Every structure is written in C-alpha cells, then in structure tokens.
Amino acid sequence: MRILHVIAQKPGQTGSGIFLLNLIRVAAQRGHDQCLVAGISTGDRESGQDLPVSLLFMPVLFETEELPFSVPGMSDEMPYPSTRYRQMTDEMIRLWEKAFTRALEEAAAFQPDLIIVHHLWLLAALVRELFPLCPVIGICHGSELRQLVRADQFSTEVVEGCRQLDRITALSSFQKEKIETTYGIEGKRIIVTGSGFNRSIFYPPENRGRDGKMKALYAGKLSAAKGVPSLLGAVSQLPVARADFQLILAGSGCGCDYDEILSLADACPFETIFTGALPQAELGQLMRKCHLFIIPSFYEGLSLVTLEALASGLWVVASELPGMREWVGPRLEESGIVEYVSLPRLRSADFPVEEDLPAYEKRLAYGIVRQLERAKLLSGAPSAGWEEMVRKYSWEAVFSRIENIYDDLHSDKSY
C-alpha cells in the first residue's frame, strides 16, 4: 500500500507528532511505501528529522520569504515558537493554504492508495478538496476540539470539510461522542483506535534502583494548561524530607508560562531538574530510573506519555481526565497503579477556575504521597496488566486498526 501522511505542524515534537512517527515506523516494517507532507521551520530542515530513509518527505518550510512566520500549532502553547491560528490574518492564511496546496499537489505524483491526515482541522479539509477520489482517514488528537472554540472564524470551513472525510479515528469513546456532536459526523464513520507506545523503548526495568531519593517525573509541554505550575505547588506541600524526593521535568516551553514555571521551581523546597525535550529513547531510559509519573493536565486527548509511563512500570498520579478510566481499564485500575485526582472547575477547555487551584494542588499532593508509599512498599509497579497493554496499546495494534479501516473502505466503495 502507498500511504501519504499529512500533518500541518512539526513531526515528532508533540503527542500528535509522536503518533505520526510511530505510524510511519510500523508501516515501514510492514513494507508499505510512504510519503509525508509536514510543516517545519528552516532550522528543522538544516538539523534533520528523525524520519526513515525510505520515506519521501515533502516539507512545507516556515520562517521563509514565502511563509514569514512560525509553524502554526494546534495548541496555543507549543514546545517551540509557533503561530496561533486565531491570530492569523487573512493574508497569512492565504500564504499557508498556497504552500500546502503546492506540496499536496506535488505529493499527488506519489499516487497514494490511502491518505492519513492528522487533526480534524483546516489541512484535513484541504486534503479532502484536493483528493476527492482517494480514501482519507482523519485522526483526531483532541486539540482541534479546543481550536474550534478559540479560532471559531474557521469553524464552518473545518466542519464542512471534515464531514467529507471517509473515516475518522478517535482516541477514546468519550472523544468519539465529542466528534459526533461537534462535527455532526455519524458514529459509524468514527472508529476508536486508541493510542500506543513503542514497546522496544518503554518497558519496566529488571530492577528499579534507588540512590536514596524517590524520583517523580513529568514529561510534556511546560505550560500552565498542562498543570505544571500546580504540580510545583503540590510538590512544595509534600510532607517528606528534602533529601528523599526529586522532581524531574522533561520537556520544553516558552513565554510567560515557562518563566512562571522557572520561578516556581526555584522556590520549590525539593530538587527540581529540567532535562529539556528528550528523544523517545532517552525518555524511556529516564522512566526506568524513576518511580512515579505525574500528569496534572487540565485537558488531554489521550496522553501518550502516560501510556509510556505505565508501560515502563511507573506508579502514576493523574488528573481525572475524560476517557482516562476507559483506556486504563479495570485490570490496571484495580492494581492501584493509577491514583486519580479530581479536576478543578474549568472556565474553558484547559483553563481552571483560579480559586479552585489551592484545593486541586492539595489533592494532587495527597495523590503523590499515596503513590510514594506504594512505590516504597513494592519494588515496582504491578505488572498484571502489561500483556493487556501490549495487546491493546502497542503501535502495532493501532496501525492494524487503521489497516482494517482501509480494508473496510475498499469493501464498501470502489476507489
């Protein structure tokens, strides 16, 4: 099969980018020919991309004379300098559409049998318009549901275009229902594929050693929407000795949010280490050295990094995000591997009500203490659900579901 992958932003640097790269990796292992159209900056091109040699890559270059602005991001806070869709002028949109149209028209020479486009957003609508006869699967990552509210000037174009896609994939049943109501797409065209982890990178250590400190890890964007300031507020309340606990923040950030996080970390009584954004292999190694993983986010589609943490045998403290209990499953939940923390009230998709944050941080601190106690009592997190996770959430399983969608489309329709 010849597969054209399409994403408007940088591959590999966000959850959706990791999703994309792993689909490409598994598809290559199965012998599929592949092409990628993606938005990157000129600096990314010079430094190279973590892409298979066999992949035909057609980048759309930003921060150039043709596109004199940063890559637009599906989240308002990206781990790299980016442009917000809601702040794009008509001229910026015209240039964006012209550049992606040219790249996609060049990619047509690849003659794809299937197009996989990431995010139910402007680029998905453009792909459908330019490839009316090729089957197109749109992958929802969740951030587009927020953008429909924040950048509502595009909502009509986005919704009408995405309704024409052949199939949509969702990360959870909860997200599937949101897509149905938000886009007006009938449920039978939306398939829950879930997300995955790379089992050659994320796996439990044979022996999780200790150097006298319990190590807690956060990995992701360093932003307020991800709850990092609240995480630092919660950690500052922990009733443990300074010498016994270490917080590691793996990820990158920018702007006022990042400045606030640096200030809070400086005031935190516990050692706080910033690693910067890590390649997947290095993140896997780090997870095997830690004991806890904390996800304090106020909004997630389906947190890839939480799957990776569970696969690495970490005890998890997680804000109780919609859909999380569904994909964790009863077997892992009963083991106590995940300690849920109820969210504060939200005034919008990922902005909490300010006066609710002190109580949320107190609940988060309590959850961390509970998991610290479990981690000290047991040598590692329960492994009872490992086989189930590999079966349900490996990238191989996710890609197999996409292959099944393609087969079903061909049995239903002639392309």
C-alpha positions as CSV (number, residue, x, y, z in Angstrom):
1,M,0.0,0.0,0.0
2,R,1.1,3.6,-0.7
3,I,0.4,5.9,2.2
4,L,0.5,9.7,2.2
5,H,0.8,11.1,5.8
6,V,-0.2,14.7,6.3
7,I,0.3,17.0,9.3
8,A,0.4,20.8,9.5
9,Q,3.0,21.0,12.2
10,K,6.4,19.6,13.2
11,P,6.6,15.8,13.3
12,G,7.9,14.2,16.5
13,Q,7.8,17.2,18.9
14,T,4.3,16.8,20.3
15,G,1.9,14.0,21.1
16,S,0.4,14.0,17.6
17,G,3.9,14.1,16.1
18,I,5.0,11.1,18.1
19,F,1.8,9.4,17.0
20,L,2.6,10.2,13.3
21,L,6.2,8.9,13.6
22,N,5.2,5.6,15.1
23,L,2.6,5.0,12.4
24,I,5.3,5.6,9.9
25,R,7.7,3.3,11.7
26,V,5.2,0.4,11.9
27,A,4.1,0.9,8.3
28,A,7.7,0.8,7.1
29,Q,8.2,-2.5,9.0
30,R,5.2,-3.9,7.1
31,G,6.5,-2.9,3.8
32,H,4.3,0.0,2.9
33,D,5.6,2.8,0.7
34,Q,5.2,6.2,2.4
35,C,5.3,9.9,1.7
36,L,5.0,12.7,4.3
37,V,3.8,16.3,4.0
38,A,4.5,18.3,7.2
39,G,5.1,21.9,8.3
40,I,8.6,22.6,9.7
41,S,10.9,25.6,10.1
42,T,14.1,26.1,8.1
43,G,16.2,25.3,11.1
44,D,14.5,21.9,11.4
45,R,15.5,21.1,7.8
46,E,19.1,22.0,8.5
47,S,19.2,19.9,11.6
48,G,17.5,16.9,10.0
49,Q,14.4,15.0,11.0
50,D,14.0,11.7,12.8
51,L,12.5,10.0,9.7
52,P,13.1,6.7,7.9
53,V,15.4,6.9,5.0
54,S,12.8,5.2,2.8
55,L,10.3,7.9,3.5
56,L,9.6,10.5,0.8
57,F,9.5,13.8,2.7
58,M,7.9,16.9,1.3
59,P,8.3,19.7,3.9
60,V,6.4,23.0,3.9
61,L,9.0,25.4,5.1
62,F,8.1,28.2,7.5
63,E,10.1,31.3,8.6
64,T,11.0,31.8,5.0
65,E,10.3,34.6,2.5
66,E,7.3,32.6,1.3
67,L,5.9,31.8,4.8
68,P,7.4,34.6,7.0
69,F,6.0,33.3,10.3
70,S,6.4,30.3,12.6
71,V,4.7,27.0,12.1
72,P,1.1,27.3,13.3
73,G,0.4,24.9,16.3
74,M,-2.8,23.1,17.2
75,S,-2.3,24.1,20.8
76,D,-1.9,27.8,21.8
77,E,1.2,26.8,23.8
78,M,3.6,24.7,21.8
79,P,7.0,23.3,22.9
80,Y,8.6,25.5,20.2
81,P,8.0,29.0,18.8
82,S,4.7,28.9,16.9
83,T,1.9,30.9,15.4
84,R,-1.6,30.7,16.9
85,Y,-4.4,30.0,14.4
86,R,-6.7,32.5,16.0
87,Q,-4.2,35.3,15.4
88,M,-3.5,34.6,11.8
89,T,-4.5,37.3,9.3
90,D,-6.3,36.6,6.0
91,E,-3.0,37.1,4.2
92,M,-1.2,34.6,6.5
93,I,-4.0,32.0,5.8
94,R,-3.7,32.6,2.1
95,L,0.0,32.0,2.1
96,W,-0.4,28.9,4.4
97,E,-3.0,27.4,2.0
98,K,-1.0,28.2,-1.1
99,A,2.1,26.5,0.4
100,F,0.3,23.3,1.5
101,T,-1.7,23.1,-1.8
102,R,1.6,23.1,-3.8
103,A,3.1,20.5,-1.5
104,L,0.0,18.3,-1.7
105,E,-0.2,18.7,-5.5
106,E,3.4,17.5,-5.7
107,A,2.6,14.6,-3.4
108,A,-0.2,13.5,-5.8
109,A,2.6,12.2,-8.1
110,F,3.2,9.6,-5.3
111,Q,-0.2,8.2,-6.2
112,P,-1.3,7.3,-2.7
113,D,-3.7,4.4,-2.0
114,L,-4.6,6.0,1.4
115,I,-4.1,9.4,3.0
116,I,-3.8,9.7,6.7
117,V,-4.3,13.3,7.9
118,H,-3.6,14.4,11.5
119,H,-6.1,16.8,13.3
120,L,-9.6,17.5,12.1
121,W,-8.7,21.0,11.1
122,L,-8.0,23.2,8.1
123,L,-5.5,20.9,6.5
124,A,-7.9,17.9,6.6
125,A,-10.5,20.0,4.8
126,L,-7.9,21.0,2.2
127,V,-6.8,17.4,1.7
128,R,-10.4,16.3,1.0
129,E,-10.8,19.0,-1.5
130,L,-7.6,18.2,-3.4
131,F,-8.0,14.4,-3.3
132,P,-11.7,13.7,-3.8
133,L,-11.2,10.2,-5.2
134,C,-8.6,8.9,-2.7
135,P,-9.7,7.4,0.7
136,V,-8.9,9.8,3.5
137,I,-8.7,8.9,7.2
138,G,-8.6,11.9,9.6
139,I,-7.0,11.3,13.0
140,C,-8.5,13.3,15.9
141,H,-6.0,14.2,18.6
142,G,-8.3,16.4,20.8
143,S,-6.6,19.8,20.4
144,E,-8.7,20.6,17.3
145,L,-11.8,20.4,19.5
146,R,-10.5,23.3,21.5
147,Q,-9.4,25.2,18.4
148,L,-12.9,25.1,17.1
149,V,-13.8,27.3,20.0
150,R,-10.7,29.5,20.2
151,A,-10.3,30.0,16.4
152,D,-14.1,29.9,15.6
153,Q,-13.6,32.0,12.5
154,F,-12.6,28.7,10.8
155,S,-15.3,26.5,12.3
156,T,-17.6,26.4,9.2
157,E,-14.8,25.6,6.8
158,V,-13.3,23.0,9.1
159,V,-16.6,21.2,10.0
160,E,-17.9,21.1,6.4
161,G,-14.6,19.8,5.1
162,C,-14.1,17.2,7.8
163,R,-17.6,15.8,7.3
164,Q,-16.4,14.7,3.9
165,L,-13.6,12.5,5.2
166,D,-14.1,8.8,4.7
167,R,-13.4,7.8,8.2
168,I,-12.3,9.5,11.5
169,T,-10.3,7.8,14.2
170,A,-10.8,8.7,17.9
171,L,-8.6,8.1,20.9
172,S,-11.5,7.1,23.2
173,S,-15.3,6.6,23.3
174,F,-15.6,9.9,25.1
175,Q,-13.8,11.6,22.2
176,K,-15.9,9.8,19.7
177,E,-19.0,11.3,21.2
178,K,-17.5,14.8,21.2
179,I,-16.6,14.4,17.5
180,E,-20.2,13.3,16.7
181,T,-21.7,16.3,18.4
182,T,-19.1,18.9,17.4
183,Y,-18.7,18.0,13.7
184,G,-22.1,16.3,13.1
185,I,-20.5,13.1,11.8
186,E,-22.4,9.9,12.2
187,G,-20.9,7.5,14.8
188,K,-20.5,4.6,12.4
189,R,-17.8,6.6,10.5
190,I,-15.8,7.2,13.7
191,I,-13.6,4.4,14.8
192,V,-11.9,4.3,18.2
193,T,-8.3,3.2,17.6
194,G,-6.8,4.4,20.9
195,S,-3.1,5.4,21.1
196,G,0.1,3.4,21.5
197,F,3.6,3.1,22.9
198,N,6.8,1.7,21.5
199,R,7.4,-1.5,23.4
200,S,11.1,-1.6,22.3
201,I,11.6,1.7,24.1
202,F,9.1,1.7,27.0
203,Y,9.3,-1.3,29.3
204,P,9.9,-1.9,33.0
205,P,13.5,-2.3,34.3
206,E,14.6,-5.6,35.8
207,N,15.4,-3.8,39.0
208,R,14.4,-0.2,39.8
209,G,17.3,1.0,41.9
210,R,17.3,3.8,44.4
211,D,20.0,6.2,45.3
212,G,18.2,7.3,48.4
213,K,15.7,9.5,46.6
214,M,12.3,8.8,45.2
215,K,12.1,10.3,41.7
216,A,8.9,11.7,40.3
217,L,8.7,12.6,36.6
218,Y,6.6,14.9,34.5
219,A,7.1,14.7,30.7
220,G,5.4,17.1,28.2
221,K,5.0,20.7,27.4
222,L,6.0,23.0,30.2
223,S,2.9,25.2,30.3
224,A,0.0,26.2,32.5
225,A,-2.6,24.3,30.5
226,K,-0.6,21.1,31.3
227,G,-0.9,21.9,35.0
228,V,2.9,22.3,35.6
229,P,2.6,25.3,37.9
230,S,0.0,23.3,40.0
231,L,2.4,20.4,40.0
232,L,5.1,22.5,41.5
233,G,2.6,23.9,44.0
234,A,1.6,20.4,45.1
235,V,5.2,19.2,45.4
236,S,6.1,22.1,47.6
237,Q,3.5,20.8,50.1
238,L,4.8,17.2,50.4
239,P,5.5,16.1,53.9
240,V,8.7,14.3,53.1
241,A,12.4,15.1,53.8
242,R,14.1,17.2,51.1
243,A,16.8,14.6,50.7
244,D,14.2,11.9,49.9
245,F,12.5,13.4,46.9
246,Q,13.4,14.7,43.4
247,L,11.2,16.1,40.7
248,I,12.2,15.8,37.1
249,L,10.6,18.0,34.4
250,A,11.2,16.6,30.9
251,G,10.0,18.9,28.2
252,S,10.3,22.4,26.8
253,G,8.3,25.6,27.0
254,C,8.4,29.3,26.1
255,G,6.8,32.6,27.0
256,C,5.2,33.7,30.3
257,D,4.1,30.2,31.3
258,Y,7.7,29.0,31.1
259,D,9.0,32.0,33.1
260,E,6.4,31.3,35.8
261,I,7.4,27.6,36.0
262,L,11.1,28.5,36.3
263,S,10.3,30.9,39.2
264,L,8.1,28.3,41.0
265,A,10.8,25.6,40.6
266,D,13.4,28.0,42.0
267,A,11.2,28.5,45.1
268,C,10.3,24.7,45.5
269,P,11.9,23.2,48.5
270,F,12.8,20.0,46.6
271,E,15.4,19.5,44.0
272,T,13.9,20.1,40.6
273,I,15.7,19.1,37.4
274,F,14.9,20.4,33.9
275,T,16.1,18.0,31.2
276,G,14.6,19.8,28.2
277,A,12.8,17.9,25.5
278,L,14.1,14.3,25.2
279,P,14.1,11.9,22.2
280,Q,11.9,8.9,22.8
281,A,14.9,6.5,23.6
282,E,16.3,8.9,26.2
283,L,12.8,9.3,27.8
284,G,12.4,5.6,28.0
285,Q,15.8,5.3,29.8
286,L,14.8,8.1,32.2
287,M,11.4,6.4,33.0
288,R,13.2,3.2,34.1
289,K,15.2,5.3,36.6
290,C,12.1,7.0,38.1
291,H,9.4,5.7,40.5
292,L,6.4,8.0,39.8
293,F,4.9,9.7,36.8
294,I,2.6,12.7,37.3
295,I,0.2,14.1,34.8
296,P,-1.5,17.2,36.2
297,S,-3.1,18.3,32.9
298,F,-6.4,20.1,32.7
299,Y,-7.0,18.7,29.2
300,E,-5.7,15.8,27.1
301,G,-7.0,13.8,24.1
302,L,-5.3,10.6,25.3
303,S,-2.0,11.1,26.9
304,L,0.7,9.2,25.0
305,V,3.3,9.8,27.7
306,T,1.0,8.3,30.4
307,L,0.8,5.1,28.3
308,E,4.6,5.2,28.0
309,A,4.9,5.6,31.8
310,L,2.5,2.8,32.5
311,A,4.4,0.6,30.1
312,S,7.7,1.5,31.9
313,G,6.2,0.2,35.2
314,L,5.8,3.7,36.9
315,W,3.2,4.5,39.5
316,V,1.0,7.2,38.1
317,V,-0.7,10.2,39.6
318,A,-3.2,11.6,37.1
319,S,-5.8,14.3,36.9
320,E,-9.1,12.5,36.2
321,L,-9.4,13.4,32.6
322,P,-12.4,12.4,30.5
323,G,-11.8,9.0,28.9
324,M,-8.8,8.1,31.0
325,R,-10.5,5.3,33.1
326,E,-11.8,3.8,29.8
327,W,-8.4,3.2,28.3
328,V,-6.6,2.4,31.6
329,G,-9.1,-0.4,32.0
330,P,-10.4,-2.2,35.1
331,R,-7.4,-4.6,35.5
332,L,-4.8,-1.8,35.8
333,E,-7.1,0.4,37.8
334,E,-7.7,-2.3,40.4
335,S,-4.0,-2.7,40.8
336,G,-3.7,0.8,42.2
337,I,-1.1,1.7,39.6
338,V,-3.1,5.0,38.8
339,E,-4.1,7.4,41.5
340,Y,-6.8,9.7,40.1
341,V,-7.1,13.4,41.2
342,S,-10.4,15.2,40.5
343,L,-10.0,18.3,38.4
344,P,-10.8,21.8,39.4
345,R,-13.7,23.6,37.7
346,L,-12.7,24.7,34.3
347,R,-13.8,28.1,32.8
348,S,-12.9,26.8,29.3
349,A,-11.3,23.7,27.8
350,D,-8.0,23.9,29.7
351,F,-8.2,27.0,31.9
352,P,-9.1,26.2,35.5
353,V,-11.1,28.5,37.8
354,E,-8.3,30.3,39.8
355,E,-9.9,29.9,43.2
356,D,-10.1,26.2,42.8
357,L,-6.4,25.7,42.3
358,P,-5.3,25.5,46.0
359,A,-7.7,22.7,46.7
360,Y,-6.6,20.9,43.5
361,E,-3.0,21.2,44.4
362,K,-3.7,19.8,47.9
363,R,-5.5,16.8,46.3
364,L,-2.5,16.4,43.9
365,A,-0.1,16.4,46.8
366,Y,-2.1,13.7,48.6
367,G,-2.1,11.6,45.4
368,I,1.7,11.9,45.2
369,V,2.1,10.8,48.8
370,R,-0.2,7.8,48.3
371,Q,1.9,6.6,45.3
372,L,5.2,7.3,47.0
373,E,4.0,5.0,49.8
374,R,3.1,2.3,47.3
375,A,6.4,2.6,45.4
376,K,8.3,2.3,48.7
377,L,6.3,-0.7,49.7
378,L,6.7,-2.6,46.4
379,S,9.8,-2.9,44.3
380,G,8.0,-1.8,41.2
381,A,4.5,-1.1,39.8
382,P,2.2,-4.1,39.3
383,S,2.9,-6.0,36.0
384,A,-0.5,-7.7,35.9
385,G,-1.7,-5.5,33.0
386,W,1.4,-5.5,30.9
387,E,0.3,-8.1,28.4
388,E,-3.1,-6.4,28.1
389,M,-1.4,-3.1,27.4
390,V,0.9,-4.6,24.7
391,R,-2.1,-6.2,23.0
392,K,-4.4,-3.1,23.1
393,Y,-2.0,-0.2,23.0
394,S,1.1,-1.1,21.1
395,W,1.6,1.0,17.9
396,E,1.4,-2.3,16.0
397,A,-2.1,-2.7,17.3
398,V,-3.1,0.8,16.5
399,F,-1.8,0.6,12.9
400,S,-3.6,-2.7,12.5
401,R,-6.8,-1.0,13.3
402,I,-6.1,1.6,10.6
403,E,-5.3,-1.1,8.1
404,N,-8.7,-2.7,8.9
405,I,-10.4,0.7,8.3
406,Y,-8.7,0.8,4.8
407,D,-9.8,-2.8,4.0
408,D,-13.4,-1.9,5.1
409,L,-13.4,1.2,2.9
410,H,-12.4,-0.9,-0.1
411,S,-15.0,-3.5,0.5
412,D,-17.7,-0.7,0.8
413,K,-16.6,1.5,-2.0
414,S,-14.7,1.5,-5.3
415,Y,-11.7,3.8,-5.4
